[in-house]
Amino acid sequence: MGIRSLFGSLREKIVGKNIKIVFPEGNDERVVRAAARLKFEGLVEPIILGNPDDVRKLLSELGFADPHYTIINPDDYAEFEEMKQAFVDIRKGKASIEDADKILRDVNYFGVMLVKLGLADGMVSGAIHSTADTVRPALQIIKTKPGISRTSGVFLMNRENTEERLIFADCAINIDPNAQELAEIAVNTAETAHIFDIDPKIALLSFSTKGSAKSPQVDKVQEATRIAQELHPELALDGELQFDAAFVPNTAKIKAPDSQVAGQANVFIFPDLQSGNIGYKIAQRLGMFDAIGPILQGLNMPVNDLSRGSSAEDIYKLAIITAAQAVDNQ
């Protein structure tokens, strides 16, 4: 199933659900173009943050004349005092009203608060902000789901007009997760896979396959595999596997003949951020995969981060995924 049919199924999931997605970067043409397209197609009700006059001027220049956009300027938001008090309550002594007044002028904090207060269902940011600028407010305000210690970032890898659809994790957040954290990332990624109608077969990757090499890095992946298998024996999950053993059936027969995952994996868990980030970019640039993400997982409500090099099409797609996550949370 190629990228068109994937997004076709996601559109069907969200259309008519009145999902509200916040776009904090209303001064960016790519963001406004994507938000306007989503509204025009009836997929999402965008909430655009910025100066209303500037945003409407940009919408008009882009050819979107519909007057019924929700545009909020944090600097003159009517419910700002109530939002500040809610933020103080959420932070439980870590921020004063004075702190909140300053912090909530930041569009990402303001946008996440709209999600937390139920005024929006999710947020997409990062076109002109760093990953930290997007993730930090989400962790402080929305926080992770019960039993999950940290969020992680996955990329949905698609090659258009083919049936190839893969998930890579963690390629965005955790620099060097320990075995427990790596196991948690694997389990969370299995849940994310279901959003895209992927039946997850999860490989925990290493430079070793089934003890072919010895090192602390290999030990970590072996331990993570053991933890994940014990916690969720129902998952098709195995490690440690080299990428060729995980992906190539003939290689799997030689290197891991007894594995139920080797040679057919579609979810790949990298042992650290360095390898994950390098891996997805190699697949994107040399393998001609469409890399969509990072999609943040483990949060109570969906907040997703863009690459600062994102196109309007990338933003449009990530917003559809964010809306699909919101529907699954309902």
Secondary structure, 3 states (H helix, E strand, C coil): CCHHHHHHHHHHHHCCCCCEEEECCCCCHHHHHHHHHHHHCCCCEEEEECCHHHHHHHHHHCCCCCCCCEEECHHHCCCHHHHHHHHHHHHCCCCCHHHHHHHCCCHHHHHHHHHHCCCCCEEEECCCCCHHHHHHHHHHHHCECCCCCCCEEEEEEECCCCCCEEEEECCCCCCCCCHHHHHHHHHHHHHHHHHCCCCCEEEEECCCCCCCCCCHHHHHHHHHHHHHHHHCCCCEEEEEECHHHHHCHHHHHHHCCCCCCCCCCCEEECCCHHHHHHHHHHHHHCCCCEEEEEEEECECCCEEECCCCCCHHHHHHHHHHHHHHHHHHC
